[in-house]
Amino acid sequence: MNLPAPVPFVSKGDIVENWVLWKPTWKNYELATDPDKKEDKKRAAVFKTVIGAEGVRLLRQIGADEITSVYDIIKRLDAEIIPQ
């Protein structure tokens, strides 16, 4: 299946709303393209590509750019972005 990647994550404006809307888009993309059947390192590389430059910049700022598990990356982003 040749499915276009989601629009990159935008950290400007309402970052919480942007993340809450972007995250399920990623999950649907991942489900539709089966990267979950690939090893963690490759899944993380796909995630970091799809999230775009602003997302990668945020990952660097919170020290999560070297994490190789999509689950752990999303957990860190949730903790950073969503108010507790």
Secondary structure, DSSP 8 states (H G I E B T S, - for coil): -----------SS-HHHHHHHHHHHHHHHHHHH-GGGS-HHHHHHHHHHHTHHHHHHHHHHTT-TT---HHHHHHHHHHHHS--
